[in-house]
Amino acid sequence: MPALVLVGAQWGDEGKGKATDLLGGSVDYVVRYQGGNNAGHTVVVGDQKYALHLLPSGILSPNCVPVIGNGVVIDPAVLLSELAGLQDRGVDTSKLLISGNAHLITPYHRTLDKVSERFLGKRKIGTTGRGIGPSYADKINRIGIRVQDLFDESILRQKVDAALNDKNQILVKLYNRRAMPAELVVEEYLGYAEKLRPFVADTALLLNQALEDGKVVLMEGGQGTLLDVDHGTYPFVTSSNPTSGGACTGTGIGPTRIDRVIGILKAYTTRVGSGPFPTELFDEDGEALRRIGGERGVTTGRDRRCGWFDAPIARYATRINGLTDVFLTKLDVLTGWEEIPVCVAYEIDGKRVEEVPFSQTDFHHAKPIYEKLPGWSEDITKAQTFDDLPKNAQDYVKALEELSRCRISAIGVGPGRTETIQVHSLL
Ligand code: IMP
């Protein structure tokens, strides 16, 4: 019966793919509940590396049903090419289910995402340019196009016409771009209908039935807590709710059904795009974290901004998501530092502040207060149990657990499937 939620506890890219994939063997359904192809999961299976953007990482586990929930925004061309890429590598994708209520990303969303960013200049958000924000904006404005609209040509035509009515004015008059003929969009999207039809289902109904049948359902968030449109570093956020509440609205599974909320927390911090980041490093240490941690975006190829672990953020994620467990990732990246600074609180305008401030201005001014923990130099990638870790690595994990106010149940010590220490069962 367990329903589990997996959320990024920082700014995304915490290594959720590894965690979902690890659990994927024992869960029956893996559902993505928000975001779109702005996400990027890298999953390593044996000597094969897979970069997934839109598909739930459970697609790589043979006995698992991957589901794209109603809260996701789908770029159909990207979805079909991701599916084709996996099929070419021998992955069975036939079990995929897609919610008919999920919204679509269209060419005008992509264009608007890029031009509006350009017009923001220095104030730009640093979006992935995939049309995510404009597609969610249309959903909220009630002029979005849903997957189910692909199967009713006249409705699709009406909706695309209505959406382009004002968008073409904006494209032409405000952004000096060419108008987009509705007919071209309709033709292109009708072409996707039959290819997607076999996957489309009432996913909320199926998932609730699965839970009643005693199946294990894992809800997988994209991005992370600090990129949440309500709880993140607004406006430098994505346009959906990666936090655990989004799992309910984005799948149709009610909160009373959720048994576990697992936060994925990197042993240090990264972020892509603009916005505040108190522990960001601009020195050799930052460069070393980027190099050793391979901190380059899976989706955009942008270098990630890197910094030390930020405990107020971890506590914030514990609180906002109601975390029951933490999966600590990439501990191995910290091997070799003599001392590892950990941010335990902030200094804001001369005062010590223990928690993430609600005021954005304060957060922009937050300076990290560090405590230095002793490092380790031993290779930890072969460690199978907590006791296999060198004492200083154990102490680092224990300190993070205490500071985060949530138990650490799994520790990633390398990129491969098996390079994980399980301290407590996640199921
Ligand atoms: P958007 O989601 O493309 O609108 O981008 C909004 C913000 O979220 C930007 O700062 C992006 O860099 C960031 N973002 C979106 N998806 C991810 C992700 O999967 N990992 C990390 N950052 C992301």
Boltz pocket constraint, residues with backbone or C-beta under 6 A from the ligand:
constraints:
  - pocket:
      binder: B
      contacts: [[A, 11], [A, 12], [A, 13], [A, 38], [A, 39], [A, 40], [A, 125], [A, 126], [A, 127], [A, 128], [A, 129], [A, 130], [A, 131], [A, 132], [A, 133], [A, 222], [A, 223], [A, 227], [A, 236], [A, 237], [A, 238], [A, 239], [A, 271], [A, 272], [A, 273], [A, 274]]
      max_distance: 6.0
